[in-house]
Amino acid sequence: MVRRWQSEDRFAEHFRRLQSENAELKAQLRKLTATPTGVQTLTMEPLSHTKDREQARILVEKAILSQHLPQKFDLISQAAALDPQSVEPLIVRGQTYLRLASAAYSNKSRPSKYSKYIDNARMDFDRANLIDPKNTWALLGQGDVNTWLHRPVEAAHAFEQVLELDPFFDLARYRLIDLCTTEARKLVSLKQWSSALTVLQKCLSPKTPDSWIPHQKEAYLLRSNIYKKLSRPTQAIDDLSVILQADPTDRQALLARASLYQEELQGRSAKDDLERACMLGATPACEQLP
C-alpha cells in the first residue's frame, strides 16, 4: 500500500505539472513535429534486472521533472526500454501525448495534426493495462483517450472501473461528472429526455459523497429540467433542493424551484424562494414579487 501510495503520489505530481505546462507545450509543438519521438536504440552495458528497474525508475523521475519535451520523451523511452514490464514509463508518456494533443487542439489545429498523439497515447495506455489491468492510472488514461475519440460509453466505463478500484480517485470522478454532463446536454438538445436521464444517473449516484455536490450542480440542474419535461415535478424540486442545501445562494436554482412551486400551487414556498433570489440580486425574482 505504501508503494502504491508513493507511485500514485508521483503520478499526481506529474499531472499537476502537466497542467501548468500548456503554454510551453504550444511553443515547443512546432519543434517537436520535426523531431522523431519514437523509442531510440540504446547502447548500454548489460545490467541485472534489478539495476535496470532502478535505473528506469530514476529516468521516469527525471522525465516527470523535465519541462523540455524532446528530453522528456527521450527519458521516458529509455525507461520503457530498460524495464518493459513497468507501467510507469507508459503512463507518463501516454499522459504527455495527450497533453500535446490538448495543446494542438487549443491552437485550433486540424484533427490530423493531433490524431497521431491520441493514437500513441492509446497504444501506451493499452499496453500498460495489459501489464497491470488494475492500474488506476492506466484505466484513467484509457478513459481520456476514449473521450478524445468521442466514445463516451467506453470512456465512462473506464472511469467507473477506476472508481470501483479506488473510490477516492478524484480525477476519475471529475472526468465522469464532466463526461456525463456533456453527453446529457447533447441528448437534451435533441429532446431525448429518457436517454439523457440514464446518462446522468451515472454521475449522480446516491453513493457519491455530498462533498461532490458543488461539482455536480450543472448535472443536477439538467436532471431537474428533464424531470420537469417528463412531468415529474416532485423529483425536479428534490434535485434543486439538493443544490440549494449545498449552496443556498444559487440564484438559478432558486428561480427554477420557485417556478416549479408556482406550477404546483405552493405559493408560500415560491414566495420564499423569490424573496431570497431577489435579495441576492436576481432581477427576474424581484419583478415577480408583489
C-alpha positions as CSV (number, residue, x, y, z in Angstrom):
1,M,0.0,0.0,0.0
2,V,2.9,2.4,0.8
3,R,4.5,1.6,-2.6
4,R,1.1,2.2,-4.3
5,W,0.7,5.5,-2.5
6,Q,4.1,6.6,-3.5
7,S,3.5,5.7,-7.1
8,E,0.2,7.5,-7.2
9,D,1.7,10.5,-5.5
10,R,4.3,10.7,-8.2
11,F,1.7,10.5,-10.9
12,A,-0.5,13.1,-9.2
13,E,2.5,15.5,-9.1
14,H,3.2,14.8,-12.7
15,F,-0.4,15.6,-13.6
16,R,-0.2,18.9,-11.7
17,R,3.0,19.7,-13.6
18,L,1.3,18.9,-16.9
19,Q,-1.5,21.3,-16.1
20,S,1.0,24.1,-15.9
21,E,2.9,23.2,-19.0
22,N,0.3,24.1,-21.6
23,A,1.8,27.4,-22.6
24,E,5.3,25.9,-23.1
25,L,3.8,22.9,-24.9
26,K,2.4,25.2,-27.6
27,A,5.8,26.8,-28.1
28,Q,7.6,23.5,-28.4
29,L,5.0,21.8,-30.5
30,R,6.3,23.0,-33.8
31,K,9.9,21.9,-32.9
32,L,8.7,18.5,-31.9
33,T,6.9,17.8,-35.1
34,A,10.3,17.9,-36.9
35,T,11.9,15.7,-34.3
36,P,11.1,11.9,-34.2
37,T,9.8,10.9,-30.8
38,G,10.0,7.1,-31.2
39,V,11.9,4.8,-28.9
40,Q,15.6,5.2,-29.5
41,T,18.1,2.4,-29.7
42,L,20.1,2.3,-26.6
43,T,23.8,1.2,-26.3
44,M,24.2,0.0,-22.8
45,E,26.4,-2.4,-20.9
46,P,24.4,-5.5,-19.7
47,L,22.9,-4.8,-16.3
48,S,21.0,-7.0,-13.9
49,H,17.2,-6.8,-14.0
50,T,17.1,-5.1,-10.6
51,K,19.6,-2.4,-11.7
52,D,17.6,-1.9,-14.9
53,R,14.4,-1.4,-12.9
54,E,16.1,1.1,-10.6
55,Q,17.6,3.0,-13.5
56,A,14.3,3.0,-15.3
57,R,12.7,4.5,-12.1
58,I,15.3,7.2,-12.0
59,L,14.7,8.1,-15.6
60,V,10.9,8.3,-15.1
61,E,11.5,10.7,-12.1
62,K,13.7,12.9,-14.3
63,A,11.2,12.8,-17.1
64,I,8.4,13.9,-14.8
65,L,10.5,16.9,-13.7
66,S,11.6,17.8,-17.2
67,Q,9.7,20.6,-19.0
68,H,11.6,20.1,-22.3
69,L,9.5,17.8,-24.5
70,P,12.3,16.1,-26.6
71,Q,14.2,15.4,-23.4
72,K,11.0,14.1,-21.6
73,F,10.3,11.7,-24.5
74,D,13.9,10.6,-24.6
75,L,14.0,9.8,-20.9
76,I,10.6,8.0,-20.9
77,S,11.5,5.9,-23.9
78,Q,14.8,4.9,-22.3
79,A,13.0,3.9,-19.2
80,A,10.4,1.9,-21.2
81,A,13.2,0.0,-23.0
82,L,15.1,-0.7,-19.7
83,D,12.0,-2.1,-17.9
84,P,9.4,-3.3,-20.5
85,Q,7.2,-4.7,-17.8
86,S,6.9,-1.4,-15.9
87,V,3.7,0.6,-16.4
88,E,5.1,3.9,-15.1
89,P,7.0,5.0,-18.3
90,L,4.0,4.1,-20.5
91,I,1.6,6.1,-18.3
92,V,3.8,9.1,-18.2
93,R,4.4,9.0,-21.9
94,G,0.7,8.5,-22.6
95,Q,-0.2,11.5,-20.5
96,T,2.4,13.6,-22.3
97,Y,1.0,12.6,-25.7
98,L,-2.5,13.6,-24.6
99,R,-1.1,16.9,-23.3
100,L,0.4,17.5,-26.8
101,A,-3.0,16.7,-28.3
102,S,-4.6,19.3,-26.0
103,A,-2.1,21.9,-26.9
104,A,-2.6,21.3,-30.6
105,Y,-6.3,21.4,-30.2
106,S,-6.2,24.7,-28.3
107,N,-4.2,26.1,-31.2
108,K,-7.2,25.2,-33.4
109,S,-5.2,22.7,-35.4
110,R,-6.9,20.3,-37.7
111,P,-7.6,16.8,-36.2
112,S,-5.0,15.3,-38.5
113,K,-2.4,17.4,-36.6
114,Y,-3.1,15.8,-33.2
115,S,-4.7,12.5,-34.0
116,K,-1.2,10.8,-34.0
117,Y,-0.7,11.9,-30.4
118,I,-4.0,10.4,-29.4
119,D,-3.2,7.2,-31.1
120,N,0.3,7.0,-29.5
121,A,-1.3,7.6,-26.1
122,R,-3.9,4.9,-26.8
123,M,-1.1,2.4,-27.5
124,D,0.8,3.3,-24.4
125,F,-2.3,3.1,-22.1
126,D,-3.5,-0.2,-23.7
127,R,-0.1,-1.7,-23.2
128,A,0.0,-0.5,-19.6
129,N,-3.4,-2.1,-19.0
130,L,-2.2,-5.4,-20.4
131,I,0.7,-5.4,-18.0
132,D,-1.5,-4.3,-15.0
133,P,-5.3,-4.5,-15.6
134,K,-6.0,-2.9,-12.2
135,N,-3.7,0.1,-12.5
136,T,-6.0,3.1,-12.0
137,W,-3.8,5.5,-13.9
138,A,-3.7,3.2,-17.0
139,L,-7.5,3.0,-16.8
140,L,-7.8,6.7,-16.4
141,G,-5.7,7.2,-19.5
142,Q,-7.9,4.8,-21.5
143,G,-10.9,6.8,-20.4
144,D,-9.2,10.1,-21.5
145,V,-8.3,8.5,-24.9
146,N,-11.9,7.3,-25.4
147,T,-13.1,10.8,-24.6
148,W,-10.9,12.3,-27.3
149,L,-12.2,9.6,-29.7
150,H,-15.8,10.5,-28.9
151,R,-16.6,7.2,-27.4
152,P,-18.5,8.3,-24.3
153,V,-19.8,4.8,-23.3
154,E,-16.2,3.3,-23.3
155,A,-14.8,6.4,-21.5
156,A,-17.5,6.3,-18.8
157,H,-16.8,2.6,-18.3
158,A,-13.1,3.2,-17.8
159,F,-13.7,5.9,-15.2
160,E,-16.2,3.8,-13.4
161,Q,-13.7,1.0,-13.2
162,V,-11.2,3.4,-11.7
163,L,-13.7,4.4,-9.0
164,E,-14.6,0.8,-8.3
165,L,-10.9,0.1,-7.6
166,D,-10.4,3.4,-5.7
167,P,-13.5,5.4,-4.7
168,F,-11.3,8.3,-3.6
169,F,-9.6,8.8,-7.1
170,D,-10.8,12.3,-7.5
171,L,-9.5,12.8,-11.1
172,A,-11.7,9.9,-12.3
173,R,-14.8,11.3,-10.6
174,Y,-14.2,14.7,-12.1
175,R,-13.8,13.1,-15.5
176,L,-17.0,11.1,-15.1
177,I,-19.1,14.0,-14.0
178,D,-17.9,16.2,-16.8
179,L,-18.3,13.5,-19.4
180,C,-21.9,12.5,-18.3
181,T,-23.0,16.2,-18.1
182,T,-21.7,16.9,-21.5
183,E,-23.3,13.9,-23.1
184,A,-26.6,14.5,-21.3
185,R,-26.6,18.1,-22.5
186,K,-26.3,16.9,-26.1
187,L,-29.2,14.5,-25.6
188,V,-31.3,17.2,-24.1
189,S,-30.7,19.4,-27.1
190,L,-32.1,16.5,-29.2
191,K,-35.1,16.2,-26.8
192,Q,-34.1,12.6,-25.9
193,W,-35.1,13.0,-22.3
194,S,-35.0,9.4,-21.1
195,S,-31.6,8.8,-22.6
196,A,-30.2,11.9,-21.0
197,L,-31.7,10.8,-17.7
198,T,-30.0,7.4,-18.0
199,V,-26.6,9.1,-18.7
200,L,-26.9,11.5,-15.7
201,Q,-27.7,8.7,-13.3
202,K,-24.0,7.5,-13.7
203,C,-22.6,10.7,-12.2
204,L,-25.4,11.3,-9.7
205,S,-25.2,8.1,-7.9
206,P,-26.6,8.1,-4.3
207,K,-23.2,6.6,-3.2
208,T,-21.4,9.8,-4.3
209,P,-20.3,11.8,-1.2
210,D,-22.1,15.1,-0.5
211,S,-18.9,17.0,-0.8
212,W,-19.1,16.5,-4.6
213,I,-22.5,18.3,-4.9
214,P,-20.8,21.6,-5.8
215,H,-19.1,19.9,-8.8
216,Q,-22.4,18.3,-9.8
217,K,-24.6,21.4,-9.8
218,E,-24.9,21.6,-13.6
219,A,-25.8,17.9,-13.7
220,Y,-28.5,18.4,-11.0
221,L,-29.9,21.4,-12.8
222,L,-30.0,19.4,-16.1
223,R,-31.7,16.5,-14.4
224,S,-34.2,18.7,-12.7
225,N,-35.1,20.2,-16.1
226,I,-35.5,16.7,-17.6
227,Y,-37.8,15.7,-14.7
228,K,-39.9,18.8,-15.4
229,K,-40.1,17.9,-19.1
230,L,-41.2,14.4,-18.1
231,S,-43.9,15.8,-15.8
232,R,-42.2,14.7,-12.6
233,P,-42.2,18.0,-10.6
234,T,-41.5,16.4,-7.2
235,Q,-38.3,14.9,-8.4
236,A,-37.4,18.1,-10.2
237,I,-37.9,20.1,-6.9
238,D,-35.8,17.5,-5.0
239,D,-32.8,18.0,-7.3
240,L,-33.0,21.7,-7.0
241,S,-33.2,21.4,-3.2
242,V,-30.0,19.3,-3.2
243,I,-28.2,22.2,-4.9
244,L,-29.6,24.7,-2.5
245,Q,-28.6,22.7,0.5
246,A,-25.0,22.8,-0.7
247,D,-25.2,26.4,-1.9
248,P,-28.2,28.5,-0.6
249,T,-27.1,31.4,-2.7
250,D,-27.6,29.7,-6.1
251,R,-30.0,32.1,-7.8
252,Q,-30.6,29.9,-10.8
253,A,-31.7,27.0,-8.6
254,L,-33.9,29.4,-6.5
255,L,-35.7,30.8,-9.6
256,A,-36.2,27.3,-11.1
257,R,-37.6,25.9,-7.8
258,A,-39.9,28.9,-7.4
259,S,-41.3,28.3,-10.8
260,L,-42.0,24.7,-10.0
261,Y,-43.6,25.7,-6.7
262,Q,-45.9,28.1,-8.6
263,E,-46.9,25.4,-11.0
264,E,-47.6,23.1,-8.1
265,L,-49.7,25.9,-6.4
266,Q,-47.3,26.1,-3.5
267,G,-47.4,29.9,-3.3
268,R,-45.8,30.3,0.1
269,S,-42.7,28.2,-0.9
270,A,-42.5,30.0,-4.2
271,K,-42.6,33.4,-2.5
272,D,-39.8,32.4,-0.1
273,D,-37.5,31.4,-3.0
274,L,-38.3,34.5,-4.9
275,E,-37.6,36.8,-2.0
276,R,-34.3,35.0,-1.3
277,A,-33.3,35.3,-5.0
278,C,-34.3,38.9,-5.1
279,M,-32.1,39.7,-2.1
280,L,-29.3,38.0,-3.9
281,G,-29.7,40.4,-6.9
282,A,-31.9,38.3,-9.2
283,T,-34.0,41.0,-11.0
284,P,-36.5,38.5,-12.5
285,A,-37.3,37.4,-9.0
286,C,-37.8,40.9,-7.8
287,E,-40.2,41.6,-10.7
288,Q,-42.4,38.7,-9.7
289,L,-42.9,39.8,-6.1
290,P,-45.9,41.9,-5.1
